Amino acid sequence: MNGFDGALVTLGLIMGSYVTGIFSPRLIVGAGIGASTAMAISGAWGAFLAERAERSRKLQELEDAMFTQLNNTVLRRASLVATIFVAAVDAFAPLATALISLSPFFLALHGFINADSALVPSLILNMATLFTLGIFLGKVSRSNVILQGAIMVLAGLITAGLLILIGTAT
Protein backbone atom coordinates (compact mmCIF):
# COMPACT_ATOMS: atom_id res chain seq x y z
CA MET A 1 0.00 0.00 0.00
CA ASN A 2 2.94 2.34 0.45
CA GLY A 3 3.58 1.96 -3.27
CA PHE A 4 0.04 3.19 -3.89
CA ASP A 5 0.69 6.15 -1.59
CA GLY A 6 3.94 6.94 -3.38
CA ALA A 7 2.24 6.88 -6.78
CA LEU A 8 -0.71 9.03 -5.70
CA VAL A 9 1.39 11.58 -3.81
CA THR A 10 3.70 11.93 -6.81
CA LEU A 11 0.70 12.30 -9.11
CA GLY A 12 -0.69 14.96 -6.78
CA LEU A 13 2.62 16.78 -6.82
CA ILE A 14 2.89 16.73 -10.59
CA MET A 15 -0.71 17.78 -11.18
CA GLY A 16 -0.59 20.40 -8.42
CA SER A 17 2.51 21.89 -9.97
CA TYR A 18 0.92 21.82 -13.41
CA VAL A 19 -2.40 23.44 -12.46
CA THR A 20 -0.74 26.19 -10.42
CA GLY A 21 1.57 27.08 -13.30
CA ILE A 22 4.67 26.46 -11.19
CA PHE A 23 5.75 23.66 -13.48
CA SER A 24 9.43 23.28 -12.78
CA PRO A 25 11.27 19.96 -13.15
CA ARG A 26 13.55 20.99 -10.27
CA LEU A 27 10.53 21.59 -8.01
CA ILE A 28 8.76 18.41 -9.09
CA VAL A 29 11.82 16.17 -8.71
CA GLY A 30 12.90 17.77 -5.43
CA ALA A 31 9.46 17.68 -3.87
CA GLY A 32 8.84 14.17 -5.23
CA ILE A 33 12.05 12.82 -3.76
CA GLY A 34 11.41 14.65 -0.50
CA ALA A 35 7.86 13.35 -0.17
CA SER A 36 8.73 9.78 -1.16
CA THR A 37 11.70 9.74 1.22
CA ALA A 38 9.44 10.88 4.05
CA MET A 39 6.90 8.18 3.09
CA ALA A 40 9.70 5.59 2.98
CA ILE A 41 10.89 6.47 6.46
CA SER A 42 7.34 6.67 7.79
CA GLY A 43 6.43 3.35 6.17
CA ALA A 44 9.55 1.58 7.40
CA TRP A 45 9.26 2.98 10.90
CA GLY A 46 5.56 2.25 11.24
CA ALA A 47 5.80 -1.20 9.69
CA PHE A 48 8.78 -2.12 11.86
CA LEU A 49 7.08 -1.04 15.07
CA ALA A 50 3.72 -2.64 14.20
CA GLU A 51 5.28 -5.86 12.92
CA ARG A 52 7.63 -6.10 15.89
CA ALA A 53 4.76 -5.62 18.34
CA GLU A 54 2.61 -8.23 16.62
CA ARG A 55 5.41 -10.79 16.35
CA SER A 56 6.50 -10.14 19.92
CA ARG A 57 2.96 -10.79 21.14
CA LYS A 58 2.76 -14.03 19.15
CA LEU A 59 6.13 -15.20 20.47
CA GLN A 60 5.03 -14.34 24.01
CA GLU A 61 1.83 -16.38 23.52
CA LEU A 62 3.92 -19.29 22.21
CA GLU A 63 6.29 -19.00 25.18
CA ASP A 64 3.33 -19.01 27.56
CA ALA A 65 1.86 -22.09 25.88
CA MET A 66 5.21 -23.91 25.89
CA PHE A 67 6.26 -22.78 29.40
CA THR A 68 9.68 -21.81 28.09
CA GLN A 69 11.61 -18.78 26.86
CA LEU A 70 12.43 -18.55 23.16
CA ASN A 71 15.35 -16.12 23.53
CA ASN A 72 18.32 -16.88 21.27
CA THR A 73 16.30 -19.30 19.16
CA VAL A 74 15.94 -19.61 15.41
CA LEU A 75 12.30 -18.63 15.83
CA ARG A 76 13.18 -15.36 17.57
CA ARG A 77 15.83 -14.53 14.94
CA ALA A 78 13.47 -15.43 12.08
CA SER A 79 10.88 -13.12 13.60
CA LEU A 80 13.38 -10.25 13.63
CA VAL A 81 14.47 -10.92 10.03
CA ALA A 82 10.84 -11.01 8.88
CA THR A 83 10.15 -7.74 10.71
CA ILE A 84 13.12 -6.05 9.05
CA PHE A 85 12.10 -7.42 5.64
CA VAL A 86 8.54 -6.06 5.99
CA ALA A 87 9.92 -2.66 7.02
CA ALA A 88 12.33 -2.63 4.06
CA VAL A 89 9.53 -3.41 1.60
CA ASP A 90 7.40 -0.66 3.11
CA ALA A 91 10.33 1.74 2.70
CA PHE A 92 11.19 0.73 -0.86
CA ALA A 93 7.65 0.81 -2.27
CA PRO A 94 6.94 4.58 -2.20
CA LEU A 95 10.44 5.39 -3.40
CA ALA A 96 10.14 3.01 -6.34
CA THR A 97 6.71 4.19 -7.46
CA ALA A 98 7.70 7.83 -7.09
CA LEU A 99 10.90 7.38 -9.10
CA ILE A 100 8.99 5.65 -11.89
CA SER A 101 6.57 8.58 -12.18
CA LEU A 102 9.33 11.16 -11.80
CA SER A 103 11.68 9.60 -14.38
CA PRO A 104 10.55 11.86 -17.28
CA PHE A 105 11.17 14.89 -15.06
CA PHE A 106 14.73 13.69 -14.41
CA LEU A 107 15.21 13.91 -18.18
CA ALA A 108 13.71 17.42 -18.16
CA LEU A 109 15.86 18.42 -15.19
CA HIS A 110 18.98 17.54 -17.16
CA GLY A 111 17.80 19.30 -20.32
CA PHE A 112 17.05 16.25 -22.48
CA ILE A 113 13.38 17.26 -22.81
CA ASN A 114 11.32 20.20 -21.57
CA ALA A 115 8.91 20.01 -18.63
CA ASP A 116 5.82 20.02 -20.87
CA SER A 117 7.20 17.02 -22.77
CA ALA A 118 7.68 15.18 -19.46
CA LEU A 119 4.06 15.56 -18.33
CA VAL A 120 2.28 12.98 -20.51
CA PRO A 121 4.92 10.23 -20.16
CA SER A 122 4.95 10.81 -16.42
CA LEU A 123 1.17 10.48 -16.22
CA ILE A 124 1.24 7.33 -18.37
CA LEU A 125 3.94 5.79 -16.17
CA ASN A 126 1.99 6.74 -13.06
CA MET A 127 -1.23 5.15 -14.34
CA ALA A 128 0.71 2.05 -15.47
CA THR A 129 2.21 1.81 -11.99
CA LEU A 130 -1.22 2.10 -10.40
CA PHE A 131 -2.59 -0.54 -12.77
CA THR A 132 0.31 -2.87 -11.95
CA LEU A 133 -0.29 -2.41 -8.22
CA GLY A 134 -3.93 -3.29 -8.82
CA ILE A 135 -2.93 -6.44 -10.69
CA PHE A 136 -0.75 -7.41 -7.75
CA LEU A 137 -3.62 -6.85 -5.30
CA GLY A 138 -5.93 -8.83 -7.58
CA LYS A 139 -3.50 -11.75 -7.60
CA VAL A 140 -3.08 -11.62 -3.82
CA SER A 141 -6.85 -11.51 -3.25
CA ARG A 142 -7.52 -13.99 -6.08
CA SER A 143 -9.95 -11.57 -7.64
CA ASN A 144 -10.26 -10.06 -11.10
CA VAL A 145 -6.83 -8.55 -11.79
CA ILE A 146 -8.09 -6.26 -14.58
CA LEU A 147 -10.85 -4.90 -12.34
CA GLN A 148 -8.42 -4.33 -9.48
CA GLY A 149 -6.02 -2.58 -11.84
CA ALA A 150 -8.84 -0.40 -13.16
CA ILE A 151 -9.91 0.50 -9.61
CA MET A 152 -6.38 1.68 -8.82
CA VAL A 153 -6.23 3.72 -12.03
CA LEU A 154 -9.61 5.23 -11.13
CA ALA A 155 -8.08 6.53 -7.89
CA GLY A 156 -5.37 8.22 -9.97
CA LEU A 157 -7.89 9.69 -12.41
CA ILE A 158 -10.01 11.03 -9.55
CA THR A 159 -6.90 12.58 -7.98
CA ALA A 160 -5.85 14.22 -11.25
CA GLY A 161 -9.41 15.33 -12.03
CA LEU A 162 -9.92 16.94 -8.64
CA LEU A 163 -6.65 18.79 -8.93
CA ILE A 164 -7.60 20.06 -12.38
CA LEU A 165 -10.96 21.25 -11.01
CA ILE A 166 -9.28 22.93 -8.06
CA GLY A 167 -6.70 24.50 -10.36
CA THR A 168 -9.31 25.93 -12.72
CA ALA A 169 -11.35 27.28 -9.79
CA THR A 170 -8.45 29.35 -8.47
C-alpha positions as CSV (number, residue, x, y, z in Angstrom):
1,M,0.0,0.0,0.0
2,N,2.9,2.3,0.5
3,G,3.6,2.0,-3.3
4,F,0.0,3.2,-3.9
5,D,0.7,6.2,-1.6
6,G,3.9,6.9,-3.4
7,A,2.2,6.9,-6.8
8,L,-0.7,9.0,-5.7
9,V,1.4,11.6,-3.8
10,T,3.7,11.9,-6.8
11,L,0.7,12.3,-9.1
12,G,-0.7,15.0,-6.8
13,L,2.6,16.8,-6.8
14,I,2.9,16.7,-10.6
15,M,-0.7,17.8,-11.2
16,G,-0.6,20.4,-8.4
17,S,2.5,21.9,-10.0
18,Y,0.9,21.8,-13.4
19,V,-2.4,23.4,-12.5
20,T,-0.7,26.2,-10.4
21,G,1.6,27.1,-13.3
22,I,4.7,26.5,-11.2
23,F,5.8,23.7,-13.5
24,S,9.4,23.3,-12.8
25,P,11.3,20.0,-13.1
26,R,13.5,21.0,-10.3
27,L,10.5,21.6,-8.0
28,I,8.8,18.4,-9.1
29,V,11.8,16.2,-8.7
30,G,12.9,17.8,-5.4
31,A,9.5,17.7,-3.9
32,G,8.8,14.2,-5.2
33,I,12.1,12.8,-3.8
34,G,11.4,14.7,-0.5
35,A,7.9,13.3,-0.2
36,S,8.7,9.8,-1.2
37,T,11.7,9.7,1.2
38,A,9.4,10.9,4.0
39,M,6.9,8.2,3.1
40,A,9.7,5.6,3.0
41,I,10.9,6.5,6.5
42,S,7.3,6.7,7.8
43,G,6.4,3.4,6.2
44,A,9.5,1.6,7.4
45,W,9.3,3.0,10.9
46,G,5.6,2.3,11.2
47,A,5.8,-1.2,9.7
48,F,8.8,-2.1,11.9
49,L,7.1,-1.0,15.1
50,A,3.7,-2.6,14.2
51,E,5.3,-5.9,12.9
52,R,7.6,-6.1,15.9
53,A,4.8,-5.6,18.3
54,E,2.6,-8.2,16.6
55,R,5.4,-10.8,16.3
56,S,6.5,-10.1,19.9
57,R,3.0,-10.8,21.1
58,K,2.8,-14.0,19.2
59,L,6.1,-15.2,20.5
60,Q,5.0,-14.3,24.0
61,E,1.8,-16.4,23.5
62,L,3.9,-19.3,22.2
63,E,6.3,-19.0,25.2
64,D,3.3,-19.0,27.6
65,A,1.9,-22.1,25.9
66,M,5.2,-23.9,25.9
67,F,6.3,-22.8,29.4
68,T,9.7,-21.8,28.1
69,Q,11.6,-18.8,26.9
70,L,12.4,-18.5,23.2
71,N,15.3,-16.1,23.5
72,N,18.3,-16.9,21.3
73,T,16.3,-19.3,19.2
74,V,15.9,-19.6,15.4
75,L,12.3,-18.6,15.8
76,R,13.2,-15.4,17.6
77,R,15.8,-14.5,14.9
78,A,13.5,-15.4,12.1
79,S,10.9,-13.1,13.6
80,L,13.4,-10.3,13.6
81,V,14.5,-10.9,10.0
82,A,10.8,-11.0,8.9
83,T,10.2,-7.7,10.7
84,I,13.1,-6.0,9.1
85,F,12.1,-7.4,5.6
86,V,8.5,-6.1,6.0
87,A,9.9,-2.7,7.0
88,A,12.3,-2.6,4.1
89,V,9.5,-3.4,1.6
90,D,7.4,-0.7,3.1
91,A,10.3,1.7,2.7
92,F,11.2,0.7,-0.9
93,A,7.6,0.8,-2.3
94,P,6.9,4.6,-2.2
95,L,10.4,5.4,-3.4
96,A,10.1,3.0,-6.3
97,T,6.7,4.2,-7.5
98,A,7.7,7.8,-7.1
99,L,10.9,7.4,-9.1
100,I,9.0,5.6,-11.9
101,S,6.6,8.6,-12.2
102,L,9.3,11.2,-11.8
103,S,11.7,9.6,-14.4
104,P,10.6,11.9,-17.3
105,F,11.2,14.9,-15.1
106,F,14.7,13.7,-14.4
107,L,15.2,13.9,-18.2
108,A,13.7,17.4,-18.2
109,L,15.9,18.4,-15.2
110,H,19.0,17.5,-17.2
111,G,17.8,19.3,-20.3
112,F,17.0,16.3,-22.5
113,I,13.4,17.3,-22.8
114,N,11.3,20.2,-21.6
115,A,8.9,20.0,-18.6
116,D,5.8,20.0,-20.9
117,S,7.2,17.0,-22.8
118,A,7.7,15.2,-19.5
119,L,4.1,15.6,-18.3
120,V,2.3,13.0,-20.5
121,P,4.9,10.2,-20.2
122,S,5.0,10.8,-16.4
123,L,1.2,10.5,-16.2
124,I,1.2,7.3,-18.4
125,L,3.9,5.8,-16.2
126,N,2.0,6.7,-13.1
127,M,-1.2,5.1,-14.3
128,A,0.7,2.1,-15.5
129,T,2.2,1.8,-12.0
130,L,-1.2,2.1,-10.4
131,F,-2.6,-0.5,-12.8
132,T,0.3,-2.9,-11.9
133,L,-0.3,-2.4,-8.2
134,G,-3.9,-3.3,-8.8
135,I,-2.9,-6.4,-10.7
136,F,-0.7,-7.4,-7.7
137,L,-3.6,-6.9,-5.3
138,G,-5.9,-8.8,-7.6
139,K,-3.5,-11.7,-7.6
140,V,-3.1,-11.6,-3.8
141,S,-6.8,-11.5,-3.3
142,R,-7.5,-14.0,-6.1
143,S,-10.0,-11.6,-7.6
144,N,-10.3,-10.1,-11.1
145,V,-6.8,-8.6,-11.8
146,I,-8.1,-6.3,-14.6
147,L,-10.8,-4.9,-12.3
148,Q,-8.4,-4.3,-9.5
149,G,-6.0,-2.6,-11.8
150,A,-8.8,-0.4,-13.2
151,I,-9.9,0.5,-9.6
152,M,-6.4,1.7,-8.8
153,V,-6.2,3.7,-12.0
154,L,-9.6,5.2,-11.1
155,A,-8.1,6.5,-7.9
156,G,-5.4,8.2,-10.0
157,L,-7.9,9.7,-12.4
158,I,-10.0,11.0,-9.5
159,T,-6.9,12.6,-8.0
160,A,-5.9,14.2,-11.2
161,G,-9.4,15.3,-12.0
162,L,-9.9,16.9,-8.6
163,L,-6.6,18.8,-8.9
164,I,-7.6,20.1,-12.4
165,L,-11.0,21.2,-11.0
166,I,-9.3,22.9,-8.1
167,G,-6.7,24.5,-10.4
168,T,-9.3,25.9,-12.7
169,A,-11.3,27.3,-9.8
170,T,-8.4,29.3,-8.5
